[in-house]
Amino acid sequence: MQHYEHHMKSSDMIQDIVIGMSDGLTVPFALAAGLSGAVQSSGIVVTAGIAEIVAGSIAMGLGGFLAGKTEADHYDSELKREYEEVDRVPEQEKLEVREVFAGFGLSEKLQHEIADEMAKDKHQWVDFMMRYELGLEKPQPNRARKSALTIGLSYIAGGIIPLCPYFFIAESQRALYYSCGITVICLFIFGYFKSKVTGQPPVSGAFKVLVIGALAAAAAFGMAKLINGK
């Protein structure tokens, strides 16, 4: 009887979409709710909301780019160091290989045999040390640019959702009711799929995302009302 293992592994792109959509749904929604508590015109909410989405998507995209660039630079730096170490102190590097396999419970004889065999191929040796000693995987090519684009576009896609009713309803507080309904549904759906991708309980994860978004919007709306004394 065949045995199948089902594991869900979230890719870098899925992680970037989650980051962008999460903030994109929450921040503009809170901003729109806050402005709806202070102004009557939906036009003002739309103008401020679009400005925030543009600024937010650029900021989030830049953050993703810098994170990806830092990851790549760190990997390259450690890779260079490992090549230098296998040339300069090969016996010390072999010892580190043996320590890795000792942790797997292999005998001392096997540890020495594996370390000696691995040392015959410098590139495979360094790759092993990067993975198992340092825990580093080689970043995908153009990871920084792809991450920036994915996060930025996801933020825009998420941010447009709570603003949609304000395009069609002139009175901001009435538009807010529709915005709340649409965004609550989207937050729940997004939280559900986000939890499935990350291996968490989907329903409870959906409610967590929904509660966070709702609390942010309620806080912004209440603060706007408080400041305006209404």
HUCORKA-V987704 format. One record per helix or strand of 2 or more residues. SS is the DSSP state (h for helix, s for strand). FROM is the first residue (numbers start at 1). TO is the last residue. If there is no record, write none. Layout:
BEGIN
ss=SS from=FROM to=TO
ss=SS from=FROM to=TO
END
This chain:
BEGIN
ss=h from=12 to=36
ss=h from=42 to=88
ss=h from=90 to=102
ss=h from=108 to=118
ss=h from=122 to=133
ss=h from=143 to=168
ss=h from=172 to=197
ss=h from=202 to=228
END
